[in-house]
Amino acid sequence: MLDSKLIRDNIEETAERLNVKGFELDIDAINELESHRKTIQVKTESLQNERNVSSKSIGQAKAKGEDIQPLLKEVGLLGDQLKKAHDELEIVKQQLHEKLSEIPNVPDADVPVGNSEEENVEIKRWGQPTSFDFEPKDHVDLGQENKEMDFDIASEITGSRFVVLRSGLARLHRALTQFMLDIHTQEHDYEETYVPYIVNRKSLFGTGQLPKFEHDQFTIQDDRGFYLISTAEVPLTNLVANQIIDAEKLPLKFVAHTPCFRSEAGSYGRDTRGMIRQHQFEKVELVWVTKPDDSYDAHEQLTQHAEVILQKLGLPYRVVILCGGDLGFSSAKTYDLEVWLPGQNAYREISSCSNMQDFQARRMHARWRNPNTGKPELVHTLNGSGLAVGRTLIAIMENYQDVHGRIHIPEALHAYMPGITVIG
């Protein structure tokens, strides 16, 4: 959530920056609500002062033996007016809060102008696209030929955009999860964390999934207001909600492996083949909580930690910085890692690494105590996939295939799959 003071004092400049994100700020509506709030606030304070003066007069009149009934009546009337003004003020504040909660984060100055993913800017490549002396297959054909990836039976069990993995591919999926967790905890010093897969509305609001993206959440149909998580970012980041963190404890670095559930509303027709866009998938998620001055260095480190996984697996990839039109609601700046998929002859996203600055912290009331001032200040939060497990699986399948349709296991995973070096 943006700072309301920023909106009040720099609304034209804020609107201009939000245009980079393709968001048109309704300046007139916000100014009208803010003006109404100020008017009611002044009225409320004036009535409160009048009532205080009248209440004091009652005591003075009583001490003098004067009739206090007129004063009591006046105080009662002022009390009724004050309650009415206070209720009106709360309504206006709520309307203003709802309006502000729908405004996305302001993009960083480094974010390039653009309307869609086609205008993201490549800043780095690692490795060369894998070449073959035969026509490479995509992961769907490879998995079905090996009879270890079954979309049909998953569709019978549940519906479209689900998969059943068996034998070697199921083992490879598990091995990737363990491998990623070990690298991040042992080499990058993240704290491994187990979190709920079900969260409430408050948690989703805190990280910016609500109210804008409610259509993309899977709702549990009961009266408790629970949702299945769309990403471990939600429970991990909310670990610091409503807290004041000691400066010496920062940065906090969390890693968690969880399933993720997304309705993929609005994406019908996109990536319907295979495992690229599923309703249920798994990720190893990285979350940082930092001091404001440290968040951009942290962003570079977090992105490099995700890159390490791809490098150790020998998977070619590139790094792009997202343009404004492709930038997420809560993010101020995002790097996407895109892995090479020979079956599609294209780079595809496998991780998004984002700096949210204080946007989520303001919604969650997550703060740290600045030792220089002794006062609580908002932290900065960051997150990224390290990596999406299913997409890493299909990247290995497509990059490590041979002419017979077998899948060779990267050397980095041999210790996680004892005795298995080839699937198929």
Phi and psi in degrees as a GROMACS rama.xvg file:
@    title "Ramachandran Plot"
@    xaxis  label "Phi"
@    yaxis  label "Psi"
@TYPE xy
-76.9443  155.061  LEU-2
-66.9753  123.993  ASP-3
-61.4203  -30.1416  SER-4
-66.926  -37.9756  LYS-5
-61.5845  -42.0695  LEU-6
-64.3918  -44.1596  ILE-7
-66.2981  -45.0079  ARG-8
-88.0574  -23.5728  ASP-9
-136.406  45.6079  ASN-10
-65.6855  -37.0683  ILE-11
-67.4199  -44.1055  GLU-12
-65.9821  -40.1628  GLU-13
-62.9267  -42.7029  THR-14
-60.9474  -39.9669  ALA-15
-63.799  -42.2645  GLU-16
-68.5334  -36.8413  ARG-17
-68.7654  -24.1073  LEU-18
-61.4421  -29.7607  ASN-19
-61.1885  -30.4127  VAL-20
-87.8013  1.20525  LYS-21
77.6697  18.0725  GLY-22
-107.789  127.856  PHE-23
-98.9873  109.83  GLU-24
-74.2102  128.239  LEU-25
-81.7338  83.8716  ASP-26
-62.1607  -43.7355  ILE-27
-61.7905  -43.812  ASP-28
-64.4283  -41.6984  ALA-29
-68.4633  -43.4773  ILE-30
-62.0934  -38.0819  ASN-31
-65.6272  -44.9907  GLU-32
-64.4588  -41.9306  LEU-33
-65.1043  -39.9423  GLU-34
-64.7551  -42.0312  SER-35
-63.3256  -42.8295  HIS-36
-59.59  -45.1716  ARG-37
-62.5982  -43.0948  LYS-38
-61.5183  -47.6345  THR-39
-67.7296  -35.1684  ILE-40
-62.6253  -45.6495  GLN-41
-63.0671  -42.462  VAL-42
-62.5261  -43.0571  LYS-43
-62.8956  -46.0142  THR-44
-64.3985  -37.5321  GLU-45
-65.6594  -44.002  SER-46
-65.1475  -38.2303  LEU-47
-63.1327  -40.5052  GLN-48
-66.9262  -43.2315  ASN-49
-59.8835  -43.5018  GLU-50
-66.4271  -37.2575  ARG-51
-62.6123  -42.2836  ASN-52
-65.1277  -44.1728  VAL-53
-65.5929  -38.9497  SER-54
-63.8239  -38.774  SER-55
-65.7653  -36.0141  LYS-56
-65.3641  -30.6257  SER-57
-61.301  -45.7792  ILE-58
-63.0455  -41.0891  GLY-59
-66.4292  -41.9862  GLN-60
-66.0945  -40.1664  ALA-61
-61.9622  -39.391  LYS-62
-65.5273  -28.165  ALA-63
-90.7293  -2.61921  LYS-64
78.3296  18.5455  GLY-65
-84.3006  162.283  GLU-66
-70.4724  121.85  ASP-67
-101.87  -0.674838  ILE-68
-59.5734  -43.6658  GLN-69
-60.0665  -38.2056  PRO-70
-68.8431  -39.0168  LEU-71
-63.3924  -39.9749  LEU-72
-64.1352  -41.8883  LYS-73
-63.328  -43.5799  GLU-74
-63.5202  -39.6775  VAL-75
-61.7676  -44.6942  GLY-76
-63.5343  -42.2563  LEU-77
-63.294  -36.8713  LEU-78
-63.3502  -41.3266  GLY-79
-64.4316  -43.5721  ASP-80
-64.9691  -38.328  GLN-81
-65.7955  -42.387  LEU-82
-63.1232  -42.2936  LYS-83
-62.7969  -43.9984  LYS-84
-66.04  -40.3272  ALA-85
-63.7008  -43.2734  HIS-86
-62.5764  -41.3485  ASP-87
-64.8834  -38.7865  GLU-88
-63.6481  -41.9103  LEU-89
-63.5927  -38.0087  GLU-90
-64.1249  -45.432  ILE-91
-64.8987  -41.7892  VAL-92
-60.181  -41.7357  LYS-93
-65.1872  -41.3715  GLN-94
-62.6286  -41.0029  GLN-95
-66.6513  -41.7839  LEU-96
-61.5222  -43.3058  HIS-97
-64.7546  -39.4546  GLU-98
-64.9652  -43.7966  LYS-99
-68.3016  -33.0665  LEU-100
-68.9006  -15.7808  SER-101
-92.0837  -3.86596  GLU-102
-88.9477  127.418  ILE-103
-73.2072  170.673  PRO-104
-66.5262  148.532  ASN-105
-75.5917  129.042  VAL-106
-68.4578  146.55  PRO-107
-64.5722  158.863  ASP-108
-62.9892  -23.4066  ALA-109
-77.0697  -13.5736  ASP-110
-69.9669  124.329  VAL-111
-72.8307  153.468  PRO-112
-76.6402  138.294  VAL-113
173.797  160.977  GLY-114
-105.023  -20.4134  ASN-115
-151.874  176.95  SER-116
-61.5884  -22.6152  GLU-117
-64.7967  -18.6551  GLU-118
-105.813  11.5358  GLU-119
-65.2102  153.718  ASN-120
-110.98  120.545  VAL-121
-71.8709  132.31  GLU-122
-120.945  -9.37531  ILE-123
-165.896  147.573  LYS-124
-130.777  147.242  ARG-125
-130.779  125.561  TRP-126
77.1181  167.257  GLY-127
-108.106  144.189  GLN-128
-50.8416  132.292  PRO-129
-61.7102  132.85  THR-130
-110.651  149.518  SER-131
-132.545  155.653  PHE-132
-97.2184  21.0533  ASP-133
-145.624  170.724  PHE-134
-79.3833  111.995  GLU-135
-69.5232  147.505  PRO-136
-98.1156  159.889  LYS-137
-85.9976  172.518  ASP-138
-65.3635  -27.1394  HIS-139
-65.9238  -49.5514  VAL-140
-64.4584  -41.6582  ASP-141
-62.1544  -46.6872  LEU-142
-66.8613  -37.5431  GLY-143
-74.7605  -34.3212  GLN-144
-65.0974  -37.491  GLU-145
-80.878  -6.63532  ASN-146
59.7292  32.9934  LYS-147
-120.83  2.47201  GLU-148
-134.906  114.903  MET-149
-128.588  109.452  ASP-150
-88.0784  -28.2571  PHE-151
-66.6588  -47.7049  ASP-152
-69.0703  -32.9658  ILE-153
-64.3215  -36.1595  ALA-154
-66.9629  -36.1454  SER-155
-67.8788  -38.7319  GLU-156
-70.2132  -42.4844  ILE-157
-128.195  -67.5058  THR-158
166.963  -167.67  GLY-159
-70.7574  159.432  SER-160
66.6773  37.0328  ARG-161
-132.649  160.794  PHE-162
-142.976  150.999  VAL-163
-112.169  126.171  VAL-164
-106.461  142.533  LEU-165
-129.546  160.35  ARG-166
48.4309  -120.812  SER-167
-61.0855  -39.3822  GLY-168
-70.159  -38.236  LEU-169
-63.2714  -39.6253  ALA-170
-66.5963  -40.383  ARG-171
-63.8955  -40.1002  LEU-172
-60.1948  -45.6047  HIS-173
-65.8738  -40.2138  ARG-174
-62.2511  -39.9406  ALA-175
-61.9808  -41.8269  LEU-176
-60.466  -48.8915  THR-177
-63.1691  -41.6567  GLN-178
-59.8642  -47.7418  PHE-179
-63.4695  -45.2309  MET-180
-60.9026  -42.4969  LEU-181
-63.8647  -43.1308  ASP-182
-62.6077  -46.268  ILE-183
-70.7816  -34.8496  HIS-184
-81.7402  -39.2147  THR-185
-86.7305  -35.02  GLN-186
-102.187  -26.775  GLU-187
-114.661  0.167153  HIS-188
64.4921  37.8272  ASP-189
-84.6089  151.732  TYR-190
-89.5334  116.179  GLU-191
-67.2507  135.518  GLU-192
-137.564  134.269  THR-193
-103.779  127.419  TYR-194
-128.855  162.03  VAL-195
-64.2926  146.528  PRO-196
-93.2741  -2.11216  TYR-197
-122.232  132.044  ILE-198
-132.192  167.316  VAL-199
-100.347  176.939  ASN-200
-61.8881  -39.1544  ARG-201
-59.3544  -42.3813  LYS-202
-66.1455  -41.8839  SER-203
-66.7048  -36.358  LEU-204
-64.8368  -39.9055  PHE-205
-59.0242  -36.2325  GLY-206
-97.1266  -1.04866  THR-207
96.5739  5.05279  GLY-208
-72.449  -28.3934  GLN-209
-117.461  146.468  LEU-210
-89.2821  -12.6657  PRO-211
-62.5664  -38.4191  LYS-212
-109.649  30.7024  PHE-213
-60.1921  -33.1643  GLU-214
-65.6059  -18.178  HIS-215
-96.1538  0.0958847  ASP-216
-95.8255  148.7  GLN-217
-91.2128  116.221  PHE-218
-92.505  136.6  THR-219
-84.8754  123.476  ILE-220
-82.2841  77.1158  GLN-221
-146.087  -170.497  ASP-222
-95.6683  14.5979  ASP-223
-97.6786  -8.43494  ARG-224
70.8056  39.4793  GLY-225
-96.1768  152.79  PHE-226
-134.862  148.657  TYR-227
-74.7138  142.821  LEU-228
-71.0196  139.657  ILE-229
-89.9234  -16.1758  SER-230
-165.595  148.943  THR-231
-68.9996  -11.4548  ALA-232
-51.9864  -36.503  GLU-233
-65.6096  -59.5159  VAL-234
-68.1832  -34.5063  PRO-235
-65.1766  -47.4118  LEU-236
-66.6962  -34.9721  THR-237
-72.6018  -3.10903  ASN-238
-60.7177  -23.3302  LEU-239
-108.516  9.37068  VAL-240
-62.8775  139.018  ALA-241
59.607  31.0198  ASN-242
-121.681  156.407  GLN-243
-117.091  114.809  ILE-244
-96.5109  136.448  ILE-245
-65.0972  140.389  ASP-246
-57.4499  -37.9663  ALA-247
-70.4924  -12.7365  GLU-248
-86.9334  -11.4133  LYS-249
-90.2506  145.288  LEU-250
-81.8457  153.653  PRO-251
-96.9087  136.96  LEU-252
-131.541  114.85  LYS-253
-114.494  145.491  PHE-254
-133.272  140.15  VAL-255
-147.551  144.257  ALA-256
-103.666  123.701  HIS-257
-143.85  158.433  THR-258
-73.3956  157.815  PRO-259
-131.6  143.463  CYS-260
-128.403  122.178  PHE-261
-136.499  134.127  ARG-262
-73.8299  -18.796  SER-263
55.9654  36.7666  GLU-264
-61.4248  135.74  ALA-265
87.0411  -4.04187  GLY-266
-111.43  16.3682  SER-267
-61.5015  135.306  TYR-268
93.3956  -13.6628  GLY-269
-98.0245  128.643  ARG-270
51.3775  45.1212  ASP-271
-76.6454  -16.9927  THR-272
-88.3471  124.327  ARG-273
81.6457  -153.151  GLY-274
-101.734  8.55933  MET-275
-63.7607  -43.7195  ILE-276
-131.49  96.1258  ARG-277
-111.137  157.678  GLN-278
-76.0656  -27.1745  HIS-279
-130.885  125.857  GLN-280
-152.401  176.247  PHE-281
-125.575  148.113  GLU-282
-138.087  153.345  LYS-283
-104.894  114.343  VAL-284
-105.145  139.667  GLU-285
-112.267  132.93  LEU-286
-134.147  132.766  VAL-287
-114.846  145.989  TRP-288
-125.931  120.915  VAL-289
-133.722  169.181  THR-290
-69.7229  150.187  LYS-291
-55.2374  -40.3487  PRO-292
-69.9741  -14.0908  ASP-293
-102.255  -5.42819  ASP-294
-70.1053  -30.0263  SER-295
-78.1346  -31.7351  TYR-296
-66.1677  -40.5258  ASP-297
-61.41  -38.4491  ALA-298
-60.2795  -42.9836  HIS-299
-64.9641  -41.7803  GLU-300
-65.4303  -46.3453  GLN-301
-58.1639  -43.9708  LEU-302
-62.6416  -41.7456  THR-303
-64.1011  -35.0269  GLN-304
-64.8891  -38.8704  HIS-305
-67.9863  -37.5263  ALA-306
-62.617  -36.6264  GLU-307
-56.0765  -39.4641  VAL-308
-59.9855  -46.9015  ILE-309
-63.7884  -40.0173  LEU-310
-65.8918  -43.397  GLN-311
-64.9517  -29.3221  LYS-312
-87.4867  -4.29143  LEU-313
67.7441  33.4553  GLY-314
-100.493  120.552  LEU-315
-63.4409  141.342  PRO-316
-154.473  170.195  TYR-317
-134.857  160.891  ARG-318
-115.515  130.239  VAL-319
-124.018  148.8  VAL-320
-97.4917  129.54  ILE-321
-71.697  138.101  LEU-322
-75.5651  168.773  CYS-323
-56.907  -41.0176  GLY-324
-71.2292  -16.0141  GLY-325
-107.15  2.03945  ASP-326
-79.6663  140.416  LEU-327
-67.085  162.251  GLY-328
-55.8621  -46.2599  PHE-329
-91.1532  -10.8914  SER-330
-87.0131  142.035  SER-331
-94.906  -25.876  ALA-332
-161.371  135.156  LYS-333
-137.025  134.427  THR-334
-102.645  133.354  TYR-335
-103.634  135.788  ASP-336
-96.3986  127.973  LEU-337
-119.788  118.483  GLU-338
-89.5772  149.482  VAL-339
-79.2218  126.937  TRP-340
-116.546  104.217  LEU-341
-58.4638  -33.4631  PRO-342
-65.0537  -23.4114  GLY-343
-107.431  -7.59452  GLN-344
53.1592  44.3483  ASN-345
-157.449  158.97  ALA-346
-85.9428  135.06  TYR-347
-129.705  145.808  ARG-348
-59.6735  134.537  GLU-349
-128.482  -12.2228  ILE-350
-160.315  140.499  SER-351
-118.804  125.774  SER-352
-116.604  116.37  CYS-353
-127.451  144.285  SER-354
-104.26  117.488  ASN-355
-92.3484  -2.8716  MET-356
50.6144  -133.224  GLN-357
-98.8147  12.6993  ASP-358
-61.7531  -49.6377  PHE-359
-73.0902  -38.6683  GLN-360
-59.7699  -37.2279  ALA-361
-66.2929  -38.1858  ARG-362
-70.2644  -31.3813  ARG-363
-96.4262  -9.13222  MET-364
59.8032  47.2252  HIS-365
-100.103  119.978  ALA-366
-135.451  166.56  ARG-367
-128.85  156.848  TRP-368
-96.5632  114.22  ARG-369
-74.6013  116.158  ASN-370
-65.9133  -20.87  PRO-371
-74.1221  -29.2414  ASN-372
-112.982  -19.4392  THR-373
74.704  6.07842  GLY-374
-108.768  151.301  LYS-375
-71.06  138.686  PRO-376
-134.515  157.889  GLU-377
-69.3727  139.11  LEU-378
-80.5757  172.696  VAL-379
-109.283  144.372  HIS-380
-121.73  147.54  THR-381
-139.822  154.639  LEU-382
-153.847  159.47  ASN-383
-170.19  155.07  GLY-384
-81.0492  136.08  SER-385
-132.975  45.0089  GLY-386
-135.259  -172.958  LEU-387
-70.744  118.896  ALA-388
-67.8288  -47.1358  VAL-389
-61.1079  -41.693  GLY-390
-70.5317  -31.0727  ARG-391
-67.4278  -39.3967  THR-392
-57.7725  -49.1749  LEU-393
-71.7436  -28.3093  ILE-394
-65.3099  -40.6757  ALA-395
-65.9584  -44.9502  ILE-396
-55.5827  -46.0666  MET-397
-78.8469  -34.125  GLU-398
-84.1093  -23.481  ASN-399
-110.468  23.1903  TYR-400
-81.4551  157.426  GLN-401
-120.485  179.052  ASP-402
-61.7806  -23.0784  VAL-403
-90.0833  2.52097  HIS-404
83.8332  9.34361  GLY-405
-83.0586  156.287  ARG-406
-116.354  121.146  ILE-407
-90.0048  136.909  HIS-408
-84.4543  128.122  ILE-409
-56.4875  145.37  PRO-410
-56.6168  -35.5455  GLU-411
-61.4471  -18.7336  ALA-412
-102.161  -1.9552  LEU-413
-58.7916  -39.0718  HIS-414
-68.2388  -20.7139  ALA-415
-92.6387  -9.5884  TYR-416
-133.792  65.1361  MET-417
-52.9534  127.142  PRO-418
81.9334  -4.30535  GLY-419
-115.915  112.156  ILE-420
-116.456  -13.9406  THR-421
-139.615  138.615  VAL-422
-108.927  129.601  ILE-423
